[in-house]
């Protein structure tokens, strides 16, 4: 089994703080991921920021 150097991170809605998405992130990327994504709780597109997966 080859080890892939990727972390799983969660994307959290900045409005309601729900963790709506998870994605892979390569370890050498230092910047925090920030994406405009649809939030099912807010029922609209909101800013989602990278956070740790529980
Ligand atoms: Zn939300």
mmCIF file of the protein (N, C-alpha, C, O) and its ligand, coordinates in Angstrom:
data_MODEL
# 
_entry.id   MODEL 
# 
loop_
_entity.id 
_entity.type 
_entity.pdbx_number_of_molecules 
1 polymer     1 
2 non-polymer 1 
# 
_entity_poly.entity_id                      1 
_entity_poly.type                           'polypeptide(L)' 
_entity_poly.nstd_linkage                   no 
_entity_poly.nstd_monomer                   no 
_entity_poly.pdbx_seq_one_letter_code       
;(UNK)(UNK)(UNK)(UNK)(UNK)(UNK)(UNK)(UNK)(UNK)(UNK)(UNK)(UNK)(UNK)(UNK)(UNK)(UNK)
(UNK)(UNK)(UNK)(UNK)(UNK)(UNK)(UNK)(UNK)(UNK)(UNK)(UNK)(UNK)(UNK)(UNK)(UNK)(UNK)
(UNK)(UNK)(UNK)(UNK)(UNK)(UNK)(UNK)(UNK)(UNK)(UNK)(UNK)(UNK)(UNK)(UNK)(UNK)(UNK)
(UNK)(UNK)(UNK)(UNK)(UNK)(UNK)
;
_entity_poly.pdbx_seq_one_letter_code_can   XXXXXXXXXXXXXXXXXXXXXXXXXXXXXXXXXXXXXXXXXXXXXXXXXXXXXX 
_entity_poly.pdbx_strand_id                 A 
# 
loop_
_entity_poly_seq.entity_id 
_entity_poly_seq.num 
_entity_poly_seq.mon_id 
_entity_poly_seq.hetero 
1 1  UNK n 
1 2  UNK n 
1 3  UNK n 
1 4  UNK n 
1 5  UNK n 
1 6  UNK n 
1 7  UNK n 
1 8  UNK n 
1 9  UNK n 
1 10 UNK n 
1 11 UNK n 
1 12 UNK n 
1 13 UNK n 
1 14 UNK n 
1 15 UNK n 
1 16 UNK n 
1 17 UNK n 
1 18 UNK n 
1 19 UNK n 
1 20 UNK n 
1 21 UNK n 
1 22 UNK n 
1 23 UNK n 
1 24 UNK n 
1 25 UNK n 
1 26 UNK n 
1 27 UNK n 
1 28 UNK n 
1 29 UNK n 
1 30 UNK n 
1 31 UNK n 
1 32 UNK n 
1 33 UNK n 
1 34 UNK n 
1 35 UNK n 
1 36 UNK n 
1 37 UNK n 
1 38 UNK n 
1 39 UNK n 
1 40 UNK n 
1 41 UNK n 
1 42 UNK n 
1 43 UNK n 
1 44 UNK n 
1 45 UNK n 
1 46 UNK n 
1 47 UNK n 
1 48 UNK n 
1 49 UNK n 
1 50 UNK n 
1 51 UNK n 
1 52 UNK n 
1 53 UNK n 
1 54 UNK n 
# 
loop_
_struct_asym.id 
_struct_asym.entity_id 
A 1 
B 2 
# 
loop_
_chem_comp.id 
_chem_comp.type 
_chem_comp.mon_nstd_flag 
UNK 'L-peptide linking' . 
ZN  non-polymer         . 
# 
_pdbx_entity_nonpoly.entity_id   2 
_pdbx_entity_nonpoly.name        ? 
_pdbx_entity_nonpoly.comp_id     ZN 
# 
_pdbx_nonpoly_scheme.asym_id         B 
_pdbx_nonpoly_scheme.entity_id       2 
_pdbx_nonpoly_scheme.mon_id          ZN 
_pdbx_nonpoly_scheme.ndb_seq_num     1 
_pdbx_nonpoly_scheme.pdb_seq_num     101 
_pdbx_nonpoly_scheme.auth_seq_num    101 
_pdbx_nonpoly_scheme.pdb_mon_id      ZN 
_pdbx_nonpoly_scheme.auth_mon_id     ZN 
_pdbx_nonpoly_scheme.pdb_strand_id   A 
_pdbx_nonpoly_scheme.pdb_ins_code    . 
# 
loop_
_atom_site.group_PDB 
_atom_site.id 
_atom_site.type_symbol 
_atom_site.label_atom_id 
_atom_site.label_alt_id 
_atom_site.label_comp_id 
_atom_site.label_asym_id 
_atom_site.label_entity_id 
_atom_site.label_seq_id 
_atom_site.pdbx_PDB_ins_code 
_atom_site.Cartn_x 
_atom_site.Cartn_y 
_atom_site.Cartn_z 
_atom_site.occupancy 
_atom_site.B_iso_or_equiv 
_atom_site.pdbx_formal_charge 
_atom_site.auth_seq_id 
_atom_site.auth_comp_id 
_atom_site.auth_asym_id 
_atom_site.auth_atom_id 
_atom_site.pdbx_PDB_model_num 
ATOM   1   N  N  . UNK A 1 1  ? 0.841   -1.210 0.000  1.00 0.00 ? 1   UNK A N  1 
ATOM   2   C  CA . UNK A 1 1  ? 0.000   0.000  0.000  1.00 0.00 ? 1   UNK A CA 1 
ATOM   3   C  C  . UNK A 1 1  ? 0.874   1.258  0.000  1.00 0.00 ? 1   UNK A C  1 
ATOM   4   O  O  . UNK A 1 1  ? 1.668   1.469  0.917  1.00 0.00 ? 1   UNK A O  1 
ATOM   5   N  N  . UNK A 1 2  ? 0.728   2.054  -0.990 1.00 0.00 ? 2   UNK A N  1 
ATOM   6   C  CA . UNK A 1 2  ? 1.478   3.305  -1.056 1.00 0.00 ? 2   UNK A CA 1 
ATOM   7   C  C  . UNK A 1 2  ? 0.821   4.350  -0.169 1.00 0.00 ? 2   UNK A C  1 
ATOM   8   O  O  . UNK A 1 2  ? -0.400  4.511  -0.166 1.00 0.00 ? 2   UNK A O  1 
ATOM   9   N  N  . UNK A 1 3  ? 1.638   5.040  0.568  1.00 0.00 ? 3   UNK A N  1 
ATOM   10  C  CA . UNK A 1 3  ? 1.087   6.082  1.432  1.00 0.00 ? 3   UNK A CA 1 
ATOM   11  C  C  . UNK A 1 3  ? 1.003   7.400  0.672  1.00 0.00 ? 3   UNK A C  1 
ATOM   12  O  O  . UNK A 1 3  ? 1.999   7.879  0.130  1.00 0.00 ? 3   UNK A O  1 
ATOM   13  N  N  . UNK A 1 4  ? -0.156  7.963  0.639  1.00 0.00 ? 4   UNK A N  1 
ATOM   14  C  CA . UNK A 1 4  ? -0.364  9.250  -0.027 1.00 0.00 ? 4   UNK A CA 1 
ATOM   15  C  C  . UNK A 1 4  ? -0.340  10.333 1.041  1.00 0.00 ? 4   UNK A C  1 
ATOM   16  O  O  . UNK A 1 4  ? -1.052  10.258 2.043  1.00 0.00 ? 4   UNK A O  1 
ATOM   17  N  N  . UNK A 1 5  ? 0.488   11.336 0.808  1.00 0.00 ? 5   UNK A N  1 
ATOM   18  C  CA . UNK A 1 5  ? 0.593   12.398 1.811  1.00 0.00 ? 5   UNK A CA 1 
ATOM   19  C  C  . UNK A 1 5  ? -0.511  13.425 1.634  1.00 0.00 ? 5   UNK A C  1 
ATOM   20  O  O  . UNK A 1 5  ? -0.307  14.526 1.121  1.00 0.00 ? 5   UNK A O  1 
ATOM   21  N  N  . UNK A 1 6  ? -1.670  13.022 2.073  1.00 0.00 ? 6   UNK A N  1 
ATOM   22  C  CA . UNK A 1 6  ? -2.803  13.940 2.006  1.00 0.00 ? 6   UNK A CA 1 
ATOM   23  C  C  . UNK A 1 6  ? -3.569  13.879 3.311  1.00 0.00 ? 6   UNK A C  1 
ATOM   24  O  O  . UNK A 1 6  ? -3.720  12.817 3.916  1.00 0.00 ? 6   UNK A O  1 
ATOM   25  N  N  . UNK A 1 7  ? -4.040  15.013 3.723  1.00 0.00 ? 7   UNK A N  1 
ATOM   26  C  CA . UNK A 1 7  ? -4.893  15.075 4.905  1.00 0.00 ? 7   UNK A CA 1 
ATOM   27  C  C  . UNK A 1 7  ? -6.335  15.254 4.475  1.00 0.00 ? 7   UNK A C  1 
ATOM   28  O  O  . UNK A 1 7  ? -6.609  15.874 3.448  1.00 0.00 ? 7   UNK A O  1 
ATOM   29  N  N  . UNK A 1 8  ? -7.235  14.726 5.236  1.00 0.00 ? 8   UNK A N  1 
ATOM   30  C  CA . UNK A 1 8  ? -8.641  15.041 5.020  1.00 0.00 ? 8   UNK A CA 1 
ATOM   31  C  C  . UNK A 1 8  ? -8.977  16.232 5.907  1.00 0.00 ? 8   UNK A C  1 
ATOM   32  O  O  . UNK A 1 8  ? -8.730  16.208 7.113  1.00 0.00 ? 8   UNK A O  1 
ATOM   33  N  N  . UNK A 1 9  ? -9.531  17.251 5.314  1.00 0.00 ? 9   UNK A N  1 
ATOM   34  C  CA . UNK A 1 9  ? -9.959  18.420 6.078  1.00 0.00 ? 9   UNK A CA 1 
ATOM   35  C  C  . UNK A 1 9  ? -11.455 18.608 5.882  1.00 0.00 ? 9   UNK A C  1 
ATOM   36  O  O  . UNK A 1 9  ? -12.031 18.150 4.895  1.00 0.00 ? 9   UNK A O  1 
ATOM   37  N  N  . UNK A 1 10 ? -12.067 19.283 6.829  1.00 0.00 ? 10  UNK A N  1 
ATOM   38  C  CA . UNK A 1 10 ? -13.487 19.590 6.712  1.00 0.00 ? 10  UNK A CA 1 
ATOM   39  C  C  . UNK A 1 10 ? -13.638 21.045 6.303  1.00 0.00 ? 10  UNK A C  1 
ATOM   40  O  O  . UNK A 1 10 ? -12.801 21.886 6.631  1.00 0.00 ? 10  UNK A O  1 
ATOM   41  N  N  . UNK A 1 11 ? -14.701 21.330 5.593  1.00 0.00 ? 11  UNK A N  1 
ATOM   42  C  CA . UNK A 1 11 ? -15.019 22.725 5.252  1.00 0.00 ? 11  UNK A CA 1 
ATOM   43  C  C  . UNK A 1 11 ? -16.244 23.134 6.063  1.00 0.00 ? 11  UNK A C  1 
ATOM   44  O  O  . UNK A 1 11 ? -17.313 22.529 5.976  1.00 0.00 ? 11  UNK A O  1 
ATOM   45  N  N  . UNK A 1 12 ? -16.044 24.182 6.850  1.00 0.00 ? 12  UNK A N  1 
ATOM   46  C  CA . UNK A 1 12 ? -17.076 24.619 7.784  1.00 0.00 ? 12  UNK A CA 1 
ATOM   47  C  C  . UNK A 1 12 ? -17.739 25.901 7.304  1.00 0.00 ? 12  UNK A C  1 
ATOM   48  O  O  . UNK A 1 12 ? -17.063 26.840 6.883  1.00 0.00 ? 12  UNK A O  1 
ATOM   49  N  N  . UNK A 1 13 ? -19.044 25.932 7.369  1.00 0.00 ? 13  UNK A N  1 
ATOM   50  C  CA . UNK A 1 13 ? -19.799 27.138 7.015  1.00 0.00 ? 13  UNK A CA 1 
ATOM   51  C  C  . UNK A 1 13 ? -19.506 28.226 8.046  1.00 0.00 ? 13  UNK A C  1 
ATOM   52  O  O  . UNK A 1 13 ? -19.619 27.995 9.250  1.00 0.00 ? 13  UNK A O  1 
ATOM   53  N  N  . UNK A 1 14 ? -19.129 29.408 7.568  1.00 0.00 ? 14  UNK A N  1 
ATOM   54  C  CA . UNK A 1 14 ? -18.793 30.508 8.473  1.00 0.00 ? 14  UNK A CA 1 
ATOM   55  C  C  . UNK A 1 14 ? -20.031 31.132 9.110  1.00 0.00 ? 14  UNK A C  1 
ATOM   56  O  O  . UNK A 1 14 ? -19.918 31.866 10.091 1.00 0.00 ? 14  UNK A O  1 
ATOM   57  N  N  . UNK A 1 15 ? -21.190 30.851 8.569  1.00 0.00 ? 15  UNK A N  1 
ATOM   58  C  CA . UNK A 1 15 ? -22.419 31.454 9.091  1.00 0.00 ? 15  UNK A CA 1 
ATOM   59  C  C  . UNK A 1 15 ? -22.994 30.603 10.223 1.00 0.00 ? 15  UNK A C  1 
ATOM   60  O  O  . UNK A 1 15 ? -23.235 31.110 11.319 1.00 0.00 ? 15  UNK A O  1 
ATOM   61  N  N  . UNK A 1 16 ? -23.216 29.299 9.961  1.00 0.00 ? 16  UNK A N  1 
ATOM   62  C  CA . UNK A 1 16 ? -23.862 28.457 10.971 1.00 0.00 ? 16  UNK A CA 1 
ATOM   63  C  C  . UNK A 1 16 ? -22.888 27.469 11.618 1.00 0.00 ? 16  UNK A C  1 
ATOM   64  O  O  . UNK A 1 16 ? -23.268 26.712 12.511 1.00 0.00 ? 16  UNK A O  1 
ATOM   65  N  N  . UNK A 1 17 ? -21.641 27.480 11.167 1.00 0.00 ? 17  UNK A N  1 
ATOM   66  C  CA . UNK A 1 17 ? -20.570 26.641 11.726 1.00 0.00 ? 17  UNK A CA 1 
ATOM   67  C  C  . UNK A 1 17 ? -20.779 25.142 11.505 1.00 0.00 ? 17  UNK A C  1 
ATOM   68  O  O  . UNK A 1 17 ? -20.191 24.323 12.213 1.00 0.00 ? 17  UNK A O  1 
ATOM   69  N  N  . UNK A 1 18 ? -21.601 24.785 10.541 1.00 0.00 ? 18  UNK A N  1 
ATOM   70  C  CA . UNK A 1 18 ? -21.767 23.374 10.207 1.00 0.00 ? 18  UNK A CA 1 
ATOM   71  C  C  . UNK A 1 18 ? -20.613 22.901 9.350  1.00 0.00 ? 18  UNK A C  1 
ATOM   72  O  O  . UNK A 1 18 ? -20.136 23.624 8.475  1.00 0.00 ? 18  UNK A O  1 
ATOM   73  N  N  . UNK A 1 19 ? -20.169 21.681 9.606  1.00 0.00 ? 19  UNK A N  1 
ATOM   74  C  CA . UNK A 1 19 ? -19.152 21.072 8.751  1.00 0.00 ? 19  UNK A CA 1 
ATOM   75  C  C  . UNK A 1 19 ? -19.865 20.339 7.622  1.00 0.00 ? 19  UNK A C  1 
ATOM   76  O  O  . UNK A 1 19 ? -20.374 19.233 7.806  1.00 0.00 ? 19  UNK A O  1 
ATOM   77  N  N  . UNK A 1 20 ? -19.893 20.956 6.479  1.00 0.00 ? 20  UNK A N  1 
ATOM   78  C  CA . UNK A 1 20 ? -20.707 20.451 5.378  1.00 0.00 ? 20  UNK A CA 1 
ATOM   79  C  C  . UNK A 1 20 ? -19.929 19.601 4.380  1.00 0.00 ? 20  UNK A C  1 
ATOM   80  O  O  . UNK A 1 20 ? -20.513 18.749 3.711  1.00 0.00 ? 20  UNK A O  1 
ATOM   81  N  N  . UNK A 1 21 ? -18.656 19.813 4.274  1.00 0.00 ? 21  UNK A N  1 
ATOM   82  C  CA . UNK A 1 21 ? -17.881 19.129 3.241  1.00 0.00 ? 21  UNK A CA 1 
ATOM   83  C  C  . UNK A 1 21 ? -16.581 18.620 3.826  1.00 0.00 ? 21  UNK A C  1 
ATOM   84  O  O  . UNK A 1 21 ? -16.053 19.170 4.792  1.00 0.00 ? 21  UNK A O  1 
ATOM   85  N  N  . UNK A 1 22 ? -16.076 17.559 3.220  1.00 0.00 ? 22  UNK A N  1 
ATOM   86  C  CA . UNK A 1 22 ? -14.714 17.130 3.507  1.00 0.00 ? 22  UNK A CA 1 
ATOM   87  C  C  . UNK A 1 22 ? -13.971 17.075 2.185  1.00 0.00 ? 22  UNK A C  1 
ATOM   88  O  O  . UNK A 1 22 ? -14.564 16.828 1.135  1.00 0.00 ? 22  UNK A O  1 
ATOM   89  N  N  . UNK A 1 23 ? -12.675 17.308 2.246  1.00 0.00 ? 23  UNK A N  1 
ATOM   90  C  CA . UNK A 1 23 ? -11.881 17.215 1.030  1.00 0.00 ? 23  UNK A CA 1 
ATOM   91  C  C  . UNK A 1 23 ? -10.458 16.828 1.372  1.00 0.00 ? 23  UNK A C  1 
ATOM   92  O  O  . UNK A 1 23 ? -10.021 16.951 2.517  1.00 0.00 ? 23  UNK A O  1 
ATOM   93  N  N  . UNK A 1 24 ? -9.744  16.361 0.368  1.00 0.00 ? 24  UNK A N  1 
ATOM   94  C  CA . UNK A 1 24 ? -8.339  16.031 0.557  1.00 0.00 ? 24  UNK A CA 1 
ATOM   95  C  C  . UNK A 1 24 ? -7.492  17.265 0.346  1.00 0.00 ? 24  UNK A C  1 
ATOM   96  O  O  . UNK A 1 24 ? -7.779  18.092 -0.520 1.00 0.00 ? 24  UNK A O  1 
ATOM   97  N  N  . UNK A 1 25 ? -6.448  17.382 1.143  1.00 0.00 ? 25  UNK A N  1 
ATOM   98  C  CA . UNK A 1 25 ? -5.525  18.498 1.015  1.00 0.00 ? 25  UNK A CA 1 
ATOM   99  C  C  . UNK A 1 25 ? -4.108  17.951 1.087  1.00 0.00 ? 25  UNK A C  1 
ATOM   100 O  O  . UNK A 1 25 ? -3.763  17.206 2.004  1.00 0.00 ? 25  UNK A O  1 
ATOM   101 N  N  . UNK A 1 26 ? -3.305  18.322 0.125  1.00 0.00 ? 26  UNK A N  1 
ATOM   102 C  CA . UNK A 1 26 ? -1.913  17.865 0.162  1.00 0.00 ? 26  UNK A CA 1 
ATOM   103 C  C  . UNK A 1 26 ? -1.179  18.576 1.297  1.00 0.00 ? 26  UNK A C  1 
ATOM   104 O  O  . UNK A 1 26 ? -1.435  19.747 1.578  1.00 0.00 ? 26  UNK A O  1 
ATOM   105 N  N  . UNK A 1 27 ? -0.267  17.857 1.941  1.00 0.00 ? 27  UNK A N  1 
ATOM   106 C  CA . UNK A 1 27 ? 0.327   18.349 3.186  1.00 0.00 ? 27  UNK A CA 1 
ATOM   107 C  C  . UNK A 1 27 ? 1.203   19.583 3.015  1.00 0.00 ? 27  UNK A C  1 
ATOM   108 O  O  . UNK A 1 27 ? 1.382   20.352 3.960  1.00 0.00 ? 27  UNK A O  1 
ATOM   109 N  N  . UNK A 1 28 ? 1.753   19.780 1.809  1.00 0.00 ? 28  UNK A N  1 
ATOM   110 C  CA . UNK A 1 28 ? 2.665   20.918 1.642  1.00 0.00 ? 28  UNK A CA 1 
ATOM   111 C  C  . UNK A 1 28 ? 1.934   22.235 1.380  1.00 0.00 ? 28  UNK A C  1 
ATOM   112 O  O  . UNK A 1 28 ? 2.565   23.281 1.229  1.00 0.00 ? 28  UNK A O  1 
ATOM   113 N  N  . UNK A 1 29 ? 0.624   22.180 1.328  1.00 0.00 ? 29  UNK A N  1 
ATOM   114 C  CA . UNK A 1 29 ? -0.151  23.414 1.145  1.00 0.00 ? 29  UNK A CA 1 
ATOM   115 C  C  . UNK A 1 29 ? -0.392  24.041 2.515  1.00 0.00 ? 29  UNK A C  1 
ATOM   116 O  O  . UNK A 1 29 ? -1.013  23.423 3.379  1.00 0.00 ? 29  UNK A O  1 
ATOM   117 N  N  . UNK A 1 30 ? 0.096   25.262 2.716  1.00 0.00 ? 30  UNK A N  1 
ATOM   118 C  CA . UNK A 1 30 ? -0.001  25.874 4.043  1.00 0.00 ? 30  UNK A CA 1 
ATOM   119 C  C  . UNK A 1 30 ? -1.206  26.793 4.192  1.00 0.00 ? 30  UNK A C  1 
ATOM   120 O  O  . UNK A 1 30 ? -1.721  26.989 5.293  1.00 0.00 ? 30  UNK A O  1 
ATOM   121 N  N  . UNK A 1 31 ? -1.642  27.346 3.087  1.00 0.00 ? 31  UNK A N  1 
ATOM   122 C  CA . UNK A 1 31 ? -2.768  28.279 3.171  1.00 0.00 ? 31  UNK A CA 1 
ATOM   123 C  C  . UNK A 1 31 ? -4.044  27.523 3.542  1.00 0.00 ? 31  UNK A C  1 
ATOM   124 O  O  . UNK A 1 31 ? -4.247  26.375 3.147  1.00 0.00 ? 31  UNK A O  1 
ATOM   125 N  N  . UNK A 1 32 ? -4.877  28.188 4.297  1.00 0.00 ? 32  UNK A N  1 
ATOM   126 C  CA . UNK A 1 32 ? -6.181  27.625 4.630  1.00 0.00 ? 32  UNK A CA 1 
ATOM   127 C  C  . UNK A 1 32 ? -7.085  27.672 3.399  1.00 0.00 ? 32  UNK A C  1 
ATOM   128 O  O  . UNK A 1 32 ? -7.130  28.658 2.663  1.00 0.00 ? 32  UNK A O  1 
ATOM   129 N  N  . UNK A 1 33 ? -7.793  26.576 3.214  1.00 0.00 ? 33  UNK A N  1 
ATOM   130 C  CA . UNK A 1 33 ? -8.724  26.531 2.090  1.00 0.00 ? 33  UNK A CA 1 
ATOM   131 C  C  . UNK A 1 33 ? -9.969  27.344 2.437  1.00 0.00 ? 33  UNK A C  1 
ATOM   132 O  O  . UNK A 1 33 ? -10.496 27.263 3.547  1.00 0.00 ? 33  UNK A O  1 
ATOM   133 N  N  . UNK A 1 34 ? -10.419 28.119 1.472  1.00 0.00 ? 34  UNK A N  1 
ATOM   134 C  CA . UNK A 1 34 ? -11.626 28.906 1.669  1.00 0.00 ? 34  UNK A CA 1 
ATOM   135 C  C  . UNK A 1 34 ? -12.437 28.849 0.376  1.00 0.00 ? 34  UNK A C  1 
ATOM   136 O  O  . UNK A 1 34 ? -11.952 29.241 -0.685 1.00 0.00 ? 34  UNK A O  1 
ATOM   137 N  N  . UNK A 1 35 ? -13.670 28.360 0.469  1.00 0.00 ? 35  UNK A N  1 
ATOM   138 C  CA . UNK A 1 35 ? -14.468 28.186 -0.737 1.00 0.00 ? 35  UNK A CA 1 
ATOM   139 C  C  . UNK A 1 35 ? -15.888 28.668 -0.525 1.00 0.00 ? 35  UNK A C  1 
ATOM   140 O  O  . UNK A 1 35 ? -16.439 28.609 0.574  1.00 0.00 ? 35  UNK A O  1 
ATOM   141 N  N  . UNK A 1 36 ? -16.456 29.146 -1.613 1.00 0.00 ? 36  UNK A N  1 
ATOM   142 C  CA . UNK A 1 36 ? -17.865 29.519 -1.586 1.00 0.00 ? 36  UNK A CA 1 
ATOM   143 C  C  . UNK A 1 36 ? -18.675 28.298 -1.987 1.00 0.00 ? 36  UNK A C  1 
ATOM   144 O  O  . UNK A 1 36 ? -18.647 27.870 -3.141 1.00 0.00 ? 36  UNK A O  1 
ATOM   145 N  N  . UNK A 1 37 ? -19.408 27.736 -1.009 1.00 0.00 ? 37  UNK A N  1 
ATOM   146 C  CA . UNK A 1 37 ? -20.140 26.495 -1.269 1.00 0.00 ? 37  UNK A CA 1 
ATOM   147 C  C  . UNK A 1 37 ? -21.542 26.583 -0.711 1.00 0.00 ? 37  UNK A C  1 
ATOM   148 O  O  . UNK A 1 37 ? -21.858 27.409 0.146  1.00 0.00 ? 37  UNK A O  1 
ATOM   149 N  N  . UNK A 1 38 ? -22.370 25.694 -1.235 1.00 0.00 ? 38  UNK A N  1 
ATOM   150 C  CA . UNK A 1 38 ? -23.761 25.686 -0.776 1.00 0.00 ? 38  UNK A CA 1 
ATOM   151 C  C  . UNK A 1 38 ? -23.856 25.059 0.615  1.00 0.00 ? 38  UNK A C  1 
ATOM   152 O  O  . UNK A 1 38 ? -23.305 23.987 0.864  1.00 0.00 ? 38  UNK A O  1 
ATOM   153 N  N  . UNK A 1 39 ? -24.555 25.737 1.504  1.00 0.00 ? 39  UNK A N  1 
ATOM   154 C  CA . UNK A 1 39 ? -24.805 25.213 2.840  1.00 0.00 ? 39  UNK A CA 1 
ATOM   155 C  C  . UNK A 1 39 ? -26.263 24.793 2.943  1.00 0.00 ? 39  UNK A C  1 
ATOM   156 O  O  . UNK A 1 39 ? -27.161 25.608 2.731  1.00 0.00 ? 39  UNK A O  1 
ATOM   157 N  N  . UNK A 1 40 ? -26.502 23.542 3.262  1.00 0.00 ? 40  UNK A N  1 
ATOM   158 C  CA . UNK A 1 40 ? -27.866 23.030 3.373  1.00 0.00 ? 40  UNK A CA 1 
ATOM   159 C  C  . UNK A 1 40 ? -28.605 23.607 4.559  1.00 0.00 ? 40  UNK A C  1 
ATOM   160 O  O  . UNK A 1 40 ? -29.834 23.679 4.544  1.00 0.00 ? 40  UNK A O  1 
ATOM   161 N  N  . UNK A 1 41 ? -27.877 24.023 5.594  1.00 0.00 ? 41  UNK A N  1 
ATOM   162 C  CA . UNK A 1 41 ? -28.505 24.607 6.775  1.00 0.00 ? 41  UNK A CA 1 
ATOM   163 C  C  . UNK A 1 41 ? -28.935 26.050 6.505  1.00 0.00 ? 41  UNK A C  1 
ATOM   164 O  O  . UNK A 1 41 ? -30.048 26.450 6.846  1.00 0.00 ? 41  UNK A O  1 
ATOM   165 N  N  . UNK A 1 42 ? -28.049 26.818 5.893  1.00 0.00 ? 42  UNK A N  1 
ATOM   166 C  CA . UNK A 1 42 ? -28.365 28.216 5.554  1.00 0.00 ? 42  UNK A CA 1 
ATOM   167 C  C  . UNK A 1 42 ? -29.210 28.304 4.285  1.00 0.00 ? 42  UNK A C  1 
ATOM   168 O  O  . UNK A 1 42 ? -29.833 29.333 4.021  1.00 0.00 ? 42  UNK A O  1 
ATOM   169 N  N  . UNK A 1 43 ? -29.232 27.236 3.508  1.00 0.00 ? 43  UNK A N  1 
ATOM   170 C  CA . UNK A 1 43 ? -29.953 27.182 2.227  1.00 0.00 ? 43  UNK A CA 1 
ATOM   171 C  C  . UNK A 1 43 ? -29.493 28.257 1.246  1.00 0.00 ? 43  UNK A C  1 
ATOM   172 O  O  . UNK A 1 43 ? -30.290 28.839 0.511  1.00 0.00 ? 43  UNK A O  1 
ATOM   173 N  N  . UNK A 1 44 ? -28.191 28.500 1.257  1.00 0.00 ? 44  UNK A N  1 
ATOM   174 C  CA . UNK A 1 44 ? -27.604 29.430 0.290  1.00 0.00 ? 44  UNK A CA 1 
ATOM   175 C  C  . UNK A 1 44 ? -26.091 29.184 0.249  1.00 0.00 ? 44  UNK A C  1 
ATOM   176 O  O  . UNK A 1 44 ? -25.547 28.433 1.058  1.00 0.00 ? 44  UNK A O  1 
ATOM   177 N  N  . UNK A 1 45 ? -25.434 29.828 -0.699 1.00 0.00 ? 45  UNK A N  1 
ATOM   178 C  CA . UNK A 1 45 ? -23.982 29.721 -0.780 1.00 0.00 ? 45  UNK A CA 1 
ATOM   179 C  C  . UNK A 1 45 ? -23.351 30.614 0.284  1.00 0.00 ? 45  UNK A C  1 
ATOM   180 O  O  . UNK A 1 45 ? -23.706 31.785 0.425  1.00 0.00 ? 45  UNK A O  1 
ATOM   181 N  N  . UNK A 1 46 ? -22.423 30.049 1.017  1.00 0.00 ? 46  UNK A N  1 
ATOM   182 C  CA . UNK A 1 46 ? -21.730 30.796 2.059  1.00 0.00 ? 46  UNK A CA 1 
ATOM   183 C  C  . UNK A 1 46 ? -20.241 30.481 1.976  1.00 0.00 ? 46  UNK A C  1 
ATOM   184 O  O  . UNK A 1 46 ? -19.829 29.561 1.269  1.00 0.00 ? 46  UNK A O  1 
ATOM   185 N  N  . UNK A 1 47 ? -19.450 31.243 2.695  1.00 0.00 ? 47  UNK A N  1 
ATOM   186 C  CA . UNK A 1 47 ? -18.018 30.974 2.772  1.00 0.00 ? 47  UNK A CA 1 
ATOM   187 C  C  . UNK A 1 47 ? -17.777 29.774 3.669  1.00 0.00 ? 47  UNK A C  1 
ATOM   188 O  O  . UNK A 1 47 ? -18.260 29.722 4.800  1.00 0.00 ? 47  UNK A O  1 
ATOM   189 N  N  . UNK A 1 48 ? -17.032 28.818 3.159  1.00 0.00 ? 48  UNK A N  1 
ATOM   190 C  CA . UNK A 1 48 ? -16.657 27.646 3.942  1.00 0.00 ? 48  UNK A CA 1 
ATOM   191 C  C  . UNK A 1 48 ? -15.152 27.658 4.151  1.00 0.00 ? 48  UNK A C  1 
ATOM   192 O  O  . UNK A 1 48 ? -14.388 27.773 3.192  1.00 0.00 ? 48  UNK A O  1 
ATOM   193 N  N  . UNK A 1 49 ? -14.730 27.541 5.384  1.00 0.00 ? 49  UNK A N  1 
ATOM   194 C  CA . UNK A 1 49 ? -13.307 27.559 5.673  1.00 0.00 ? 49  UNK A CA 1 
ATOM   195 C  C  . UNK A 1 49 ? -12.835 26.215 6.192  1.00 0.00 ? 49  UNK A C  1 
ATOM   196 O  O  . UNK A 1 49 ? -13.574 25.456 6.819  1.00 0.00 ? 49  UNK A O  1 
ATOM   197 N  N  . UNK A 1 50 ? -11.592 25.965 5.906  1.00 0.00 ? 50  UNK A N  1 
ATOM   198 C  CA . UNK A 1 50 ? -10.973 24.702 6.321  1.00 0.00 ? 50  UNK A CA 1 
ATOM   199 C  C  . UNK A 1 50 ? -10.931 24.577 7.842  1.00 0.00 ? 50  UNK A C  1 
ATOM   200 O  O  . UNK A 1 50 ? -10.622 25.534 8.551  1.00 0.00 ? 50  UNK A O  1 
ATOM   201 N  N  . UNK A 1 51 ? -11.244 23.398 8.318  1.00 0.00 ? 51  UNK A N  1 
ATOM   202 C  CA . UNK A 1 51 ? -11.102 23.099 9.735  1.00 0.00 ? 51  UNK A CA 1 
ATOM   203 C  C  . UNK A 1 51 ? -10.764 21.628 9.878  1.00 0.00 ? 51  UNK A C  1 
ATOM   204 O  O  . UNK A 1 51 ? -10.764 20.891 8.892  1.00 0.00 ? 51  UNK A O  1 
ATOM   205 N  N  . UNK A 1 52 ? -10.479 21.200 11.079 1.00 0.00 ? 52  UNK A N  1 
ATOM   206 C  CA . UNK A 1 52 ? -10.116 19.799 11.271 1.00 0.00 ? 52  UNK A CA 1 
ATOM   207 C  C  . UNK A 1 52 ? -11.337 18.893 11.280 1.00 0.00 ? 52  UNK A C  1 
ATOM   208 O  O  . UNK A 1 52 ? -12.420 19.277 11.723 1.00 0.00 ? 52  UNK A O  1 
ATOM   209 N  N  . UNK A 1 53 ? -11.132 17.682 10.781 1.00 0.00 ? 53  UNK A N  1 
ATOM   210 C  CA . UNK A 1 53 ? -12.177 16.677 10.851 1.00 0.00 ? 53  UNK A CA 1 
ATOM   211 C  C  . UNK A 1 53 ? -12.134 16.052 12.238 1.00 0.00 ? 53  UNK A C  1 
ATOM   212 O  O  . UNK A 1 53 ? -11.057 15.722 12.734 1.00 0.00 ? 53  UNK A O  1 
ATOM   213 N  N  . UNK A 1 54 ? -13.270 15.888 12.855 1.00 0.00 ? 54  UNK A N  1 
ATOM   214 C  CA . UNK A 1 54 ? -13.315 15.288 14.203 1.00 0.00 ? 54  UNK A CA 1 
ATOM   215 C  C  . UNK A 1 54 ? -12.934 13.816 14.153 1.00 0.00 ? 54  UNK A C  1 
ATOM   216 O  O  . UNK A 1 54 ? -12.916 13.148 15.187 1.00 0.00 ? 54  UNK A O  1 
HETATM 217 ZN ZN . ZN  B 2 .  ? -24.444 27.460 7.017  1.00 0.00 ? 101 ZN  A ZN 1 
# 
